[in-house]
Amino acid sequence: MSDHDTAQRDLLAERYGRRPVEPGRRGVVIAVIAAMVLVVGVVGWMIAGSLSGPNVDAELHSWDEPRDGVITARVEIRRDADLAVTCDLVAVDLRRIIVGQLDLEVPAGPDEHLIVPADIPLEGDGIVPELRGCEPASE
């Protein structure tokens, strides 16, 4: 590129308000924009988490062998104090077909961490319970 072309490019850039960006400055601008996007994302995630409502966490703790058409499971629940919880439990057979189901109702109380027994009635040869999920009970 000749000096004339460079001078003409600089003249046009000055006339139309386009200044060439220095190579080091471009990286700083990109880093600042990326940091702002990250901060907005984290703040949004925190706000959404706080607005999501009551906290319920549950998992299948243990179970007994099926007896007399019932399989007894124990569900470990961590919840906010004074929150009633409903858990969906099923029993499955060897082919993973549901052969029993129970909506376990856990009343509100002061305990935030508890293990609750549940007797799932069977209509077949159930071998193992599954916890499908727990959520705050509808009032």
A tleap script that builds the chain and sets N, CA, C and O, in Angstrom:
source leaprc.protein.ff14SB
mol = sequence {
  NMET SER ASP HIE ASP THR ALA GLN ARG ASP
  LEU LEU ALA GLU ARG TYR GLY ARG ARG PRO
  VAL GLU PRO GLY ARG ARG GLY VAL VAL ILE
  ALA VAL ILE ALA ALA MET VAL LEU VAL VAL
  GLY VAL VAL GLY TRP MET ILE ALA GLY SER
  LEU SER GLY PRO ASN VAL ASP ALA GLU LEU
  HIE SER TRP ASP GLU PRO ARG ASP GLY VAL
  ILE THR ALA ARG VAL GLU ILE ARG ARG ASP
  ALA ASP LEU ALA VAL THR CYS ASP LEU VAL
  ALA VAL ASP LEU ARG ARG ILE ILE VAL GLY
  GLN LEU ASP LEU GLU VAL PRO ALA GLY PRO
  ASP GLU HIE LEU ILE VAL PRO ALA ASP ILE
  PRO LEU GLU GLY ASP GLY ILE VAL PRO GLU
  LEU ARG GLY CYS GLU PRO ALA SER CGLU
}
set mol.1.N position { 0.852 -1.156 0.000 }
set mol.1.CA position { 0.000 0.000 0.000 }
set mol.1.C position { 0.909 1.233 0.000 }
set mol.1.O position { 1.873 1.310 0.762 }
set mol.2.N position { 0.586 2.182 -0.859 }
set mol.2.CA position { 1.432 3.364 -0.994 }
set mol.2.C position { 1.086 4.399 0.076 }
set mol.2.O position { 0.061 4.313 0.751 }
set mol.3.N position { 1.983 5.380 0.202 }
set mol.3.CA position { 1.754 6.453 1.168 }
set mol.3.C position { 0.500 7.247 0.811 }
set mol.3.O position { -0.218 7.724 1.690 }
set mol.4.N position { 0.248 7.383 -0.492 }
set mol.4.CA position { -0.939 8.114 -0.935 }
set mol.4.C position { -2.210 7.387 -0.503 }
set mol.4.O position { -3.159 8.014 -0.032 }
set mol.5.N position { -2.225 6.057 -0.667 }
set mol.5.CA position { -3.398 5.273 -0.261 }
set mol.5.C position { -3.617 5.359 1.246 }
set mol.5.O position { -4.752 5.481 1.705 }
set mol.6.N position { -2.539 5.296 2.008 }
set mol.6.CA position { -2.633 5.379 3.456 }
set mol.6.C position { -3.150 6.752 3.885 }
set mol.6.O position { -3.990 6.852 4.778 }
set mol.7.N position { -2.651 7.795 3.253 }
set mol.7.CA position { -3.084 9.147 3.580 }
set mol.7.C position { -4.554 9.337 3.236 }
set mol.7.O position { -5.300 9.949 3.999 }
set mol.8.N position { -4.977 8.805 2.069 }
set mol.8.CA position { -6.375 8.922 1.668 }
set mol.8.C position { -7.283 8.142 2.632 }
set mol.8.O position { -8.366 8.616 2.976 }
set mol.9.N position { -6.850 6.950 3.070 }
set mol.9.CA position { -7.626 6.150 4.016 }
set mol.9.C position { -7.751 6.899 5.339 }
set mol.9.O position { -8.832 6.933 5.927 }
set mol.10.N position { -6.658 7.501 5.814 }
set mol.10.CA position { -6.692 8.260 7.064 }
set mol.10.C position { -7.609 9.483 6.938 }
set mol.10.O position { -8.328 9.814 7.881 }
set mol.11.N position { -7.590 10.149 5.792 }
set mol.11.CA position { -8.435 11.306 5.564 }
set mol.11.C position { -9.907 10.909 5.591 }
set mol.11.O position { -10.722 11.591 6.212 }
set mol.12.N position { -10.251 9.816 4.927 }
set mol.12.CA position { -11.642 9.334 4.918 }
set mol.12.C position { -12.078 8.894 6.319 }
set mol.12.O position { -13.207 9.155 6.734 }
set mol.13.N position { -11.189 8.236 7.030 }
set mol.13.CA position { -11.526 7.796 8.382 }
set mol.13.C position { -11.778 8.991 9.283 }
set mol.13.O position { -12.687 8.967 10.113 }
set mol.14.N position { -10.980 10.032 9.124 }
set mol.14.CA position { -11.178 11.230 9.943 }
set mol.14.C position { -12.464 11.952 9.559 }
set mol.14.O position { -13.173 12.455 10.430 }
set mol.15.N position { -12.771 12.008 8.269 }
set mol.15.CA position { -13.963 12.693 7.784 }
set mol.15.C position { -15.231 12.001 8.286 }
set mol.15.O position { -16.186 12.673 8.677 }
set mol.16.N position { -15.251 10.684 8.280 }
set mol.16.CA position { -16.454 9.934 8.650 }
set mol.16.C position { -16.421 9.407 10.084 }
set mol.16.O position { -17.274 8.607 10.467 }
set mol.17.N position { -15.473 9.835 10.855 }
set mol.17.CA position { -15.439 9.500 12.268 }
set mol.17.C position { -14.970 8.094 12.593 }
set mol.17.O position { -15.187 7.617 13.707 }
set mol.18.N position { -14.356 7.447 11.682 }
set mol.18.CA position { -13.839 6.104 11.941 }
set mol.18.C position { -12.341 6.185 12.173 }
set mol.18.O position { -11.546 6.457 11.274 }
set mol.19.N position { -12.004 5.936 13.417 }
set mol.19.CA position { -10.590 5.932 13.727 }
set mol.19.C position { -10.119 4.493 13.803 }
set mol.19.O position { -10.840 3.645 14.328 }
set mol.20.N position { -8.957 4.194 13.306 }
set mol.20.CA position { -8.464 2.825 13.422 }
set mol.20.C position { -8.255 2.457 14.892 }
set mol.20.O position { -7.734 3.253 15.673 }
set mol.21.N position { -8.658 1.271 15.249 }
set mol.21.CA position { -8.515 0.796 16.622 }
set mol.21.C position { -7.121 0.230 16.790 }
set mol.21.O position { -6.641 -0.559 15.976 }
set mol.22.N position { -6.490 0.651 17.859 }
set mol.22.CA position { -5.155 0.140 18.133 }
set mol.22.C position { -5.260 -1.345 18.478 }
set mol.22.O position { -6.213 -1.748 19.146 }
set mol.23.N position { -4.310 -2.163 18.043 }
set mol.23.CA position { -4.399 -3.605 18.267 }
set mol.23.C position { -4.523 -3.989 19.744 }
set mol.23.O position { -5.278 -4.910 20.055 }
set mol.24.N position { -3.836 -3.346 20.646 }
set mol.24.CA position { -3.910 -3.680 22.063 }
set mol.24.C position { -5.238 -3.256 22.685 }
set mol.24.O position { -5.721 -3.886 23.625 }
set mol.25.N position { -5.810 -2.207 22.165 }
set mol.25.CA position { -7.063 -1.685 22.704 }
set mol.25.C position { -8.243 -2.591 22.359 }
set mol.25.O position { -9.178 -2.705 23.151 }
set mol.26.N position { -8.217 -3.224 21.217 }
set mol.26.CA position { -9.299 -4.100 20.796 }
set mol.26.C position { -9.461 -5.263 21.791 }
set mol.26.O position { -10.585 -5.630 22.134 }
set mol.27.N position { -8.365 -5.831 22.246 }
set mol.27.CA position { -8.427 -6.922 23.220 }
set mol.27.C position { -9.019 -6.475 24.546 }
set mol.27.O position { -9.759 -7.223 25.184 }
set mol.28.N position { -8.697 -5.261 24.961 }
set mol.28.CA position { -9.236 -4.723 26.216 }
set mol.28.C position { -10.745 -4.535 26.093 }
set mol.28.O position { -11.485 -4.862 27.021 }
set mol.29.N position { -11.201 -4.022 24.980 }
set mol.29.CA position { -12.635 -3.809 24.764 }
set mol.29.C position { -13.370 -5.146 24.791 }
set mol.29.O position { -14.422 -5.261 25.421 }
set mol.30.N position { -12.843 -6.127 24.133 }
set mol.30.CA position { -13.468 -7.455 24.120 }
set mol.30.C position { -13.487 -8.053 25.523 }
set mol.30.O position { -14.486 -8.651 25.923 }
set mol.31.N position { -12.412 -7.904 26.266 }
set mol.31.CA position { -12.365 -8.432 27.632 }
set mol.31.C position { -13.381 -7.744 28.536 }
set mol.31.O position { -14.017 -8.404 29.358 }
set mol.32.N position { -13.544 -6.436 28.399 }
set mol.32.CA position { -14.513 -5.697 29.218 }
set mol.32.C position { -15.933 -6.143 28.878 }
set mol.32.O position { -16.746 -6.342 29.780 }
set mol.33.N position { -16.239 -6.299 27.614 }
set mol.33.CA position { -17.571 -6.751 27.202 }
set mol.33.C position { -17.838 -8.163 27.709 }
set mol.33.O position { -18.928 -8.437 28.211 }
set mol.34.N position { -16.869 -9.061 27.589 }
set mol.34.CA position { -17.036 -10.431 28.074 }
set mol.34.C position { -17.250 -10.456 29.584 }
set mol.34.O position { -18.074 -11.227 30.077 }
set mol.35.N position { -16.525 -9.629 30.319 }
set mol.35.CA position { -16.693 -9.572 31.778 }
set mol.35.C position { -18.082 -9.055 32.137 }
set mol.35.O position { -18.702 -9.559 33.074 }
set mol.36.N position { -18.576 -8.068 31.414 }
set mol.36.CA position { -19.913 -7.541 31.686 }
set mol.36.C position { -20.981 -8.594 31.413 }
set mol.36.O position { -21.931 -8.723 32.186 }
set mol.37.N position { -20.842 -9.340 30.338 }
set mol.37.CA position { -21.796 -10.403 30.027 }
set mol.37.C position { -21.761 -11.474 31.111 }
set mol.37.O position { -22.808 -11.977 31.517 }
set mol.38.N position { -20.583 -11.821 31.577 }
set mol.38.CA position { -20.449 -12.823 32.637 }
set mol.38.C position { -21.101 -12.341 33.934 }
set mol.38.O position { -21.817 -13.107 34.580 }
set mol.39.N position { -20.871 -11.111 34.317 }
set mol.39.CA position { -21.466 -10.564 35.544 }
set mol.39.C position { -22.991 -10.554 35.438 }
set mol.39.O position { -23.674 -10.944 36.385 }
set mol.40.N position { -23.529 -10.117 34.311 }
set mol.40.CA position { -24.977 -10.096 34.124 }
set mol.40.C position { -25.537 -11.518 34.199 }
set mol.40.O position { -26.593 -11.731 34.794 }
set mol.41.N position { -24.851 -12.482 33.610 }
set mol.41.CA position { -25.298 -13.873 33.660 }
set mol.41.C position { -25.316 -14.431 35.072 }
set mol.41.O position { -26.281 -15.087 35.463 }
set mol.42.N position { -24.273 -14.184 35.840 }
set mol.42.CA position { -24.196 -14.683 37.221 }
set mol.42.C position { -25.265 -14.032 38.088 }
set mol.42.O position { -25.926 -14.717 38.869 }
set mol.43.N position { -25.441 -12.743 37.966 }
set mol.43.CA position { -26.466 -12.049 38.751 }
set mol.43.C position { -27.852 -12.569 38.374 }
set mol.43.O position { -28.682 -12.789 39.257 }
set mol.44.N position { -28.116 -12.766 37.101 }
set mol.44.CA position { -29.403 -13.305 36.667 }
set mol.44.C position { -29.644 -14.700 37.203 }
set mol.44.O position { -30.757 -15.022 37.620 }
set mol.45.N position { -28.614 -15.534 37.197 }
set mol.45.CA position { -28.725 -16.904 37.734 }
set mol.45.C position { -29.027 -16.866 39.229 }
set mol.45.O position { -29.838 -17.654 39.716 }
set mol.46.N position { -28.387 -15.965 39.955 }
set mol.46.CA position { -28.631 -15.861 41.395 }
set mol.46.C position { -30.045 -15.367 41.677 }
set mol.46.O position { -30.697 -15.864 42.595 }
set mol.47.N position { -30.523 -14.412 40.915 }
set mol.47.CA position { -31.883 -13.904 41.113 }
set mol.47.C position { -32.900 -14.991 40.785 }
set mol.47.O position { -33.869 -15.166 41.524 }
set mol.48.N position { -32.701 -15.715 39.705 }
set mol.48.CA position { -33.632 -16.794 39.340 }
set mol.48.C position { -33.644 -17.882 40.405 }
set mol.48.O position { -34.702 -18.435 40.707 }
set mol.49.N position { -32.490 -18.198 40.978 }
set mol.49.CA position { -32.418 -19.206 42.041 }
set mol.49.C position { -33.155 -18.771 43.295 }
set mol.49.O position { -33.787 -19.591 43.961 }
set mol.50.N position { -33.081 -17.499 43.620 }
set mol.50.CA position { -33.752 -17.031 44.832 }
set mol.50.C position { -35.257 -16.926 44.638 }
set mol.50.O position { -36.005 -16.994 45.613 }
set mol.51.N position { -35.715 -16.764 43.410 }
set mol.51.CA position { -37.137 -16.657 43.139 }
set mol.51.C position { -37.796 -18.001 42.848 }
set mol.51.O position { -39.012 -18.071 42.665 }
set mol.52.N position { -37.002 -19.066 42.806 }
set mol.52.CA position { -37.543 -20.361 42.388 }
set mol.52.C position { -38.454 -20.988 43.420 }
set mol.52.O position { -39.117 -21.978 43.108 }
set mol.53.N position { -38.521 -20.473 44.616 }
set mol.53.CA position { -39.446 -20.992 45.614 }
set mol.53.C position { -38.764 -21.868 46.639 }
set mol.53.O position { -37.541 -21.848 46.780 }
set mol.54.N position { -39.579 -22.649 47.365 }
set mol.54.CA position { -39.045 -23.476 48.443 }
set mol.54.C position { -38.066 -24.522 47.930 }
set mol.54.O position { -38.142 -24.968 46.785 }
set mol.55.N position { -37.151 -24.896 48.806 }
set mol.55.CA position { -36.105 -25.840 48.445 }
set mol.55.C position { -36.449 -27.240 48.943 }
set mol.55.O position { -36.705 -27.429 50.132 }
set mol.56.N position { -36.459 -28.238 48.028 }
set mol.56.CA position { -36.691 -29.635 48.378 }
set mol.56.C position { -35.650 -30.471 47.641 }
set mol.56.O position { -35.480 -30.343 46.429 }
set mol.57.N position { -34.959 -31.323 48.385 }
set mol.57.CA position { -33.998 -32.244 47.796 }
set mol.57.C position { -34.265 -33.610 48.415 }
set mol.57.O position { -34.380 -33.720 49.636 }
set mol.58.N position { -34.366 -34.651 47.595 }
set mol.58.CA position { -34.681 -35.975 48.125 }
set mol.58.C position { -33.968 -37.043 47.318 }
set mol.58.O position { -33.656 -36.858 46.141 }
set mol.59.N position { -33.716 -38.170 47.982 }
set mol.59.CA position { -33.135 -39.326 47.297 }
set mol.59.C position { -33.581 -40.588 48.011 }
set mol.59.O position { -33.939 -40.569 49.188 }
set mol.60.N position { -33.550 -41.674 47.274 }
set mol.60.CA position { -33.913 -42.958 47.837 }
set mol.60.C position { -32.785 -43.399 48.757 }
set mol.60.O position { -31.642 -43.529 48.319 }
set mol.61.N position { -33.093 -43.626 50.013 }
set mol.61.CA position { -32.085 -43.971 51.012 }
set mol.61.C position { -31.822 -45.478 51.035 }
set mol.61.O position { -30.675 -45.913 50.940 }
set mol.62.N position { -32.898 -46.276 51.161 }
set mol.62.CA position { -32.765 -47.736 51.195 }
set mol.62.C position { -34.134 -48.357 50.988 }
set mol.62.O position { -35.142 -47.651 50.937 }
set mol.63.N position { -34.171 -49.694 50.866 }
set mol.63.CA position { -35.437 -50.410 50.756 }
set mol.63.C position { -35.254 -51.848 51.216 }
set mol.63.O position { -34.136 -52.355 51.315 }
set mol.64.N position { -36.390 -52.495 51.495 }
set mol.64.CA position { -36.401 -53.887 51.934 }
set mol.64.C position { -36.891 -54.767 50.794 }
set mol.64.O position { -37.473 -54.287 49.821 }
set mol.65.N position { -36.645 -56.057 50.934 }
set mol.65.CA position { -37.170 -57.023 49.967 }
set mol.65.C position { -38.702 -56.964 49.990 }
set mol.65.O position { -39.292 -56.740 51.047 }
set mol.66.N position { -39.346 -57.160 48.848 }
set mol.66.CA position { -40.813 -57.152 48.824 }
set mol.66.C position { -41.394 -58.271 49.689 }
set mol.66.O position { -40.889 -59.394 49.682 }
set mol.67.N position { -42.457 -57.959 50.432 }
set mol.67.CA position { -43.153 -58.939 51.270 }
set mol.67.C position { -44.637 -58.644 51.258 }
set mol.67.O position { -45.050 -57.489 51.368 }
set mol.68.N position { -45.427 -59.671 51.124 }
set mol.68.CA position { -46.888 -59.555 51.217 }
set mol.68.C position { -47.450 -58.457 50.315 }
set mol.68.O position { -48.338 -57.707 50.720 }
set mol.69.N position { -46.931 -58.368 49.097 }
set mol.69.CA position { -47.461 -57.402 48.135 }
set mol.69.C position { -47.075 -55.963 48.400 }
set mol.69.O position { -47.717 -55.041 47.897 }
set mol.70.N position { -46.022 -55.761 49.193 }
set mol.70.CA position { -45.575 -54.398 49.524 }
set mol.70.C position { -44.045 -54.361 49.500 }
set mol.70.O position { -43.384 -55.305 49.933 }
set mol.71.N position { -43.501 -53.269 48.995 }
set mol.71.CA position { -42.064 -53.032 49.110 }
set mol.71.C position { -41.891 -51.751 49.933 }
set mol.71.O position { -42.469 -50.711 49.616 }
set mol.72.N position { -41.089 -51.846 50.990 }
set mol.72.CA position { -40.877 -50.704 51.874 }
set mol.72.C position { -39.593 -49.983 51.473 }
set mol.72.O position { -38.514 -50.573 51.417 }
set mol.73.N position { -39.744 -48.690 51.197 }
set mol.73.CA position { -38.607 -47.846 50.833 }
set mol.73.C position { -38.460 -46.755 51.878 }
set mol.73.O position { -39.427 -46.391 52.547 }
set mol.74.N position { -37.245 -46.235 52.016 }
set mol.74.CA position { -36.998 -45.103 52.891 }
set mol.74.C position { -36.431 -43.965 52.028 }
set mol.74.O position { -35.474 -44.140 51.273 }
set mol.75.N position { -37.059 -42.808 52.173 }
set mol.75.CA position { -36.698 -41.637 51.372 }
set mol.75.C position { -36.043 -40.609 52.286 }
set mol.75.O position { -36.603 -40.232 53.315 }
set mol.76.N position { -34.862 -40.163 51.901 }
set mol.76.CA position { -34.160 -39.108 52.636 }
set mol.76.C position { -34.552 -37.767 52.029 }
set mol.76.O position { -34.385 -37.547 50.829 }
set mol.77.N position { -35.070 -36.878 52.858 }
set mol.77.CA position { -35.585 -35.592 52.380 }
set mol.77.C position { -34.890 -34.454 53.110 }
set mol.77.O position { -34.751 -34.470 54.333 }
set mol.78.N position { -34.450 -33.454 52.323 }
set mol.78.CA position { -33.943 -32.204 52.861 }
set mol.78.C position { -34.862 -31.120 52.323 }
set mol.78.O position { -35.031 -30.980 51.112 }
set mol.79.N position { -35.448 -30.361 53.222 }
set mol.79.CA position { -36.442 -29.371 52.829 }
set mol.79.C position { -36.319 -28.139 53.714 }
set mol.79.O position { -35.638 -28.159 54.739 }
set mol.80.N position { -36.978 -27.085 53.309 }
set mol.80.CA position { -37.087 -25.908 54.166 }
set mol.80.C position { -37.992 -26.263 55.341 }
set mol.80.O position { -38.934 -27.039 55.186 }
set mol.81.N position { -37.712 -25.705 56.508 }
set mol.81.CA position { -38.526 -25.976 57.694 }
set mol.81.C position { -39.976 -25.579 57.436 }
set mol.81.O position { -40.258 -24.615 56.724 }
set mol.82.N position { -40.883 -26.341 58.029 }
set mol.82.CA position { -42.323 -26.100 57.922 }
set mol.82.C position { -42.833 -26.138 56.481 }
set mol.82.O position { -43.709 -25.357 56.110 }
set mol.83.N position { -42.292 -27.037 55.679 }
set mol.83.CA position { -42.720 -27.206 54.292 }
set mol.83.C position { -43.251 -28.617 54.101 }
set mol.83.O position { -42.525 -29.583 54.338 }
set mol.84.N position { -44.503 -28.756 53.676 }
set mol.84.CA position { -45.069 -30.062 53.350 }
set mol.84.C position { -44.545 -30.478 51.980 }
set mol.84.O position { -44.387 -29.646 51.086 }
set mol.85.N position { -44.276 -31.784 51.824 }
set mol.85.CA position { -43.659 -32.301 50.609 }
set mol.85.C position { -44.457 -33.503 50.101 }
set mol.85.O position { -44.973 -34.296 50.888 }
set mol.86.N position { -44.549 -33.626 48.775 }
set mol.86.CA position { -45.138 -34.797 48.132 }
set mol.86.C position { -44.079 -35.441 47.250 }
set mol.86.O position { -43.463 -34.779 46.415 }
set mol.87.N position { -43.871 -36.768 47.449 }
set mol.87.CA position { -42.887 -37.510 46.668 }
set mol.87.C position { -43.595 -38.578 45.840 }
set mol.87.O position { -44.526 -39.226 46.317 }
set mol.88.N position { -43.155 -38.755 44.616 }
set mol.88.CA position { -43.698 -39.772 43.720 }
set mol.88.C position { -42.757 -40.974 43.719 }
set mol.88.O position { -41.616 -40.880 43.268 }
set mol.89.N position { -43.251 -42.107 44.231 }
set mol.89.CA position { -42.477 -43.344 44.290 }
set mol.89.C position { -43.147 -44.392 43.418 }
set mol.89.O position { -44.375 -44.468 43.365 }
set mol.90.N position { -42.348 -45.197 42.736 }
set mol.90.CA position { -42.867 -46.328 41.970 }
set mol.90.C position { -42.034 -47.553 42.294 }
set mol.90.O position { -40.907 -47.444 42.775 }
set mol.91.N position { -42.605 -48.727 42.025 }
set mol.91.CA position { -41.866 -49.988 42.117 }
set mol.91.C position { -41.844 -50.580 40.713 }
set mol.91.O position { -42.849 -50.539 40.002 }
set mol.92.N position { -40.704 -51.129 40.315 }
set mol.92.CA position { -40.567 -51.706 38.976 }
set mol.92.C position { -40.151 -53.167 39.081 }
set mol.92.O position { -39.593 -53.603 40.087 }
set mol.93.N position { -40.441 -53.924 37.999 }
set mol.93.CA position { -40.048 -55.322 37.961 }
set mol.93.C position { -38.746 -55.464 37.169 }
set mol.93.O position { -38.093 -54.468 36.856 }
set mol.94.N position { -38.378 -56.687 36.851 }
set mol.94.CA position { -37.116 -56.946 36.136 }
set mol.94.C position { -37.047 -56.259 34.776 }
set mol.94.O position { -35.967 -55.884 34.319 }
set mol.95.N position { -38.199 -56.095 34.132 }
set mol.95.CA position { -38.230 -55.473 32.804 }
set mol.95.C position { -38.408 -53.955 32.880 }
set mol.95.O position { -38.617 -53.298 31.860 }
set mol.96.N position { -38.324 -53.404 34.090 }
set mol.96.CA position { -38.460 -51.969 34.354 }
set mol.96.C position { -39.881 -51.480 34.098 }
set mol.96.O position { -40.092 -50.311 33.773 }
set mol.97.N position { -40.845 -52.370 34.243 }
set mol.97.CA position { -42.251 -52.007 34.118 }
set mol.97.C position { -42.772 -51.629 35.501 }
set mol.97.O position { -42.497 -52.317 36.484 }
set mol.98.N position { -43.514 -50.549 35.573 }
set mol.98.CA position { -44.056 -50.085 36.861 }
set mol.98.C position { -45.136 -51.052 37.329 }
set mol.98.O position { -46.106 -51.319 36.620 }
set mol.99.N position { -44.943 -51.572 38.548 }
set mol.99.CA position { -45.905 -52.515 39.127 }
set mol.99.C position { -46.446 -52.002 40.462 }
set mol.99.O position { -47.131 -52.740 41.170 }
set mol.100.N position { -46.157 -50.782 40.806 }
set mol.100.CA position { -46.668 -50.172 42.027 }
set mol.100.C position { -46.355 -48.691 42.037 }
set mol.100.O position { -45.361 -48.250 41.461 }
set mol.101.N position { -47.218 -47.919 42.702 }
set mol.101.CA position { -47.000 -46.476 42.754 }
set mol.101.C position { -47.562 -45.924 44.051 }
set mol.101.O position { -48.561 -46.423 44.570 }
set mol.102.N position { -46.912 -44.885 44.572 }
set mol.102.CA position { -47.343 -44.257 45.812 }
set mol.102.C position { -46.985 -42.778 45.774 }
set mol.102.O position { -45.864 -42.411 45.422 }
set mol.103.N position { -47.947 -41.932 46.140 }
set mol.103.CA position { -47.671 -40.516 46.379 }
set mol.103.C position { -47.451 -40.371 47.876 }
set mol.103.O position { -48.402 -40.428 48.656 }
set mol.104.N position { -46.210 -40.186 48.276 }
set mol.104.CA position { -45.846 -40.076 49.684 }
set mol.104.C position { -46.059 -38.635 50.129 }
set mol.104.O position { -45.433 -37.714 49.604 }
set mol.105.N position { -46.942 -38.450 51.092 }
set mol.105.CA position { -47.231 -37.121 51.630 }
set mol.105.C position { -46.456 -36.956 52.937 }
set mol.105.O position { -46.664 -37.709 53.888 }
set mol.106.N position { -45.573 -35.978 52.978 }
set mol.106.CA position { -44.793 -35.692 54.179 }
set mol.106.C position { -45.304 -34.360 54.732 }
set mol.106.O position { -45.151 -33.327 54.080 }
set mol.107.N position { -45.909 -34.369 55.926 }
set mol.107.CA position { -46.479 -33.130 56.465 }
set mol.107.C position { -45.405 -32.119 56.843 }
set mol.107.O position { -44.244 -32.470 57.053 }
set mol.108.N position { -45.810 -30.876 56.923 }
set mol.108.CA position { -44.899 -29.809 57.347 }
set mol.108.C position { -44.453 -30.063 58.779 }
set mol.108.O position { -45.193 -30.626 59.585 }
set mol.109.N position { -43.252 -29.645 59.076 }
set mol.109.CA position { -42.720 -29.817 60.418 }
set mol.109.C position { -41.412 -29.076 60.568 }
set mol.109.O position { -40.900 -28.509 59.602 }
set mol.110.N position { -40.868 -29.074 61.765 }
set mol.110.CA position { -39.647 -28.304 62.018 }
set mol.110.C position { -38.382 -28.971 61.473 }
set mol.110.O position { -37.360 -28.307 61.300 }
set mol.111.N position { -38.441 -30.286 61.200 }
set mol.111.CA position { -37.246 -31.001 60.741 }
set mol.111.C position { -36.935 -30.661 59.286 }
set mol.111.O position { -37.796 -30.755 58.412 }
set mol.112.N position { -35.680 -30.263 59.046 }
set mol.112.CA position { -35.252 -29.957 57.681 }
set mol.112.C position { -34.637 -31.171 56.996 }
set mol.112.O position { -34.591 -31.230 55.767 }
set mol.113.N position { -34.170 -32.130 57.767 }
set mol.113.CA position { -33.556 -33.340 57.215 }
set mol.113.C position { -34.199 -34.537 57.896 }
set mol.113.O position { -34.128 -34.667 59.118 }
set mol.114.N position { -34.828 -35.414 57.116 }
set mol.114.CA position { -35.481 -36.572 57.713 }
set mol.114.C position { -35.475 -37.748 56.741 }
set mol.114.O position { -35.322 -37.578 55.532 }
set mol.115.N position { -35.647 -38.943 57.303 }
set mol.115.CA position { -35.784 -40.167 56.514 }
set mol.115.C position { -37.176 -40.717 56.791 }
set mol.115.O position { -37.529 -41.007 57.934 }
set mol.116.N position { -37.966 -40.857 55.719 }
set mol.116.CA position { -39.373 -41.234 55.838 }
set mol.116.C position { -39.592 -42.599 55.204 }
set mol.116.O position { -39.209 -42.806 54.053 }
set mol.117.N position { -40.210 -43.549 55.938 }
set mol.117.CA position { -40.533 -44.853 55.344 }
set mol.117.C position { -41.788 -44.748 54.478 }
set mol.117.O position { -42.678 -43.944 54.752 }
set mol.118.N position { -41.845 -45.572 53.432 }
set mol.118.CA position { -42.998 -45.582 52.533 }
set mol.118.C position { -43.256 -47.009 52.079 }
set mol.118.O position { -42.344 -47.684 51.604 }
set mol.119.N position { -44.489 -47.472 52.222 }
set mol.119.CA position { -44.886 -48.801 51.766 }
set mol.119.C position { -45.568 -48.670 50.411 }
set mol.119.O position { -46.668 -48.126 50.311 }
set mol.120.N position { -44.912 -49.169 49.371 }
set mol.120.CA position { -45.453 -49.095 48.019 }
set mol.120.C position { -46.215 -50.393 47.742 }
set mol.120.O position { -45.609 -51.464 47.736 }
set mol.121.N position { -47.536 -50.320 47.512 }
set mol.121.CA position { -48.295 -51.537 47.210 }
set mol.121.C position { -47.924 -52.059 45.819 }
set mol.121.O position { -47.776 -51.284 44.874 }
set mol.122.N position { -47.776 -53.384 45.709 }
set mol.122.CA position { -47.363 -54.005 44.452 }
set mol.122.C position { -48.539 -54.695 43.771 }
set mol.122.O position { -49.406 -55.278 44.421 }
set mol.123.N position { -48.542 -54.612 42.459 }
set mol.123.CA position { -49.515 -55.345 41.650 }
set mol.123.C position { -48.781 -56.260 40.687 }
set mol.123.O position { -49.262 -56.515 39.583 }
set mol.124.N position { -47.650 -56.743 41.084 }
set mol.124.CA position { -46.827 -57.624 40.266 }
set mol.124.C position { -45.583 -57.978 41.056 }
set mol.124.O position { -45.534 -57.827 42.276 }
set mol.125.N position { -44.580 -58.450 40.335 }
set mol.125.CA position { -43.331 -58.873 40.972 }
set mol.125.C position { -42.336 -57.722 41.021 }
set mol.125.O position { -41.337 -57.736 40.301 }
set mol.126.N position { -42.593 -56.743 41.847 }
set mol.126.CA position { -41.689 -55.610 41.988 }
set mol.126.C position { -40.409 -56.018 42.680 }
set mol.126.O position { -40.423 -56.799 43.632 }
set mol.127.N position { -39.300 -55.485 42.195 }
set mol.127.CA position { -38.011 -55.827 42.811 }
set mol.127.C position { -37.283 -54.621 43.374 }
set mol.127.O position { -36.438 -54.766 44.258 }
set mol.128.N position { -37.600 -53.424 42.871 }
set mol.128.CA position { -36.859 -52.246 43.322 }
set mol.128.C position { -37.761 -51.000 43.236 }
set mol.128.O position { -38.530 -50.850 42.287 }
set mol.129.N position { -37.659 -50.113 44.233 }
set mol.129.CA position { -38.394 -48.844 44.156 }
set mol.129.C position { -37.575 -47.795 43.413 }
set mol.129.O position { -36.351 -47.886 43.318 }
set mol.130.N position { -38.275 -46.809 42.895 }
set mol.130.CA position { -37.620 -45.654 42.276 }
set mol.130.C position { -38.299 -44.391 42.782 }
set mol.130.O position { -39.523 -44.338 42.904 }
set mol.131.N position { -37.506 -43.393 43.071 }
set mol.131.CA position { -38.023 -42.093 43.460 }
set mol.131.C position { -38.062 -41.227 42.212 }
set mol.131.O position { -37.021 -40.919 41.632 }
set mol.132.N position { -39.249 -40.837 41.803 }
set mol.132.CA position { -39.404 -40.035 40.585 }
set mol.132.C position { -39.243 -38.553 40.851 }
set mol.132.O position { -39.021 -37.773 39.924 }
set mol.133.N position { -39.354 -38.151 42.126 }
set mol.133.CA position { -39.164 -36.742 42.441 }
set mol.133.C position { -40.014 -36.323 43.632 }
set mol.133.O position { -40.999 -36.974 43.978 }
set mol.134.N position { -39.609 -35.228 44.243 }
set mol.134.CA position { -40.336 -34.636 45.358 }
set mol.134.C position { -40.483 -33.146 45.085 }
set mol.134.O position { -39.612 -32.519 44.481 }
set mol.135.N position { -41.600 -32.592 45.541 }
set mol.135.CA position { -41.844 -31.165 45.367 }
set mol.135.C position { -42.702 -30.669 46.519 }
set mol.135.O position { -43.316 -31.471 47.221 }
set mol.136.N position { -42.752 -29.373 46.719 }
set mol.136.CA position { -43.626 -28.845 47.765 }
set mol.136.C position { -45.066 -29.280 47.501 }
set mol.136.O position { -45.530 -29.264 46.362 }
set mol.137.N position { -45.756 -29.662 48.553 }
set mol.137.CA position { -47.135 -30.125 48.417 }
set mol.137.C position { -48.028 -28.961 48.043 }
set mol.137.O position { -47.851 -27.842 48.526 }
set mol.138.N position { -48.988 -29.237 47.178 }
set mol.138.CA position { -49.962 -28.201 46.835 }
set mol.138.C position { -50.975 -28.108 47.968 }
set mol.138.O position { -51.388 -29.112 48.548 }
set mol.139.N position { -51.352 -26.896 48.257 }
set mol.139.CA position { -52.224 -26.691 49.410 }
set mol.139.C position { -53.674 -26.708 49.033 }
set mol.139.O position { -54.537 -26.548 49.896 }
savepdb mol mol.pdb
quit
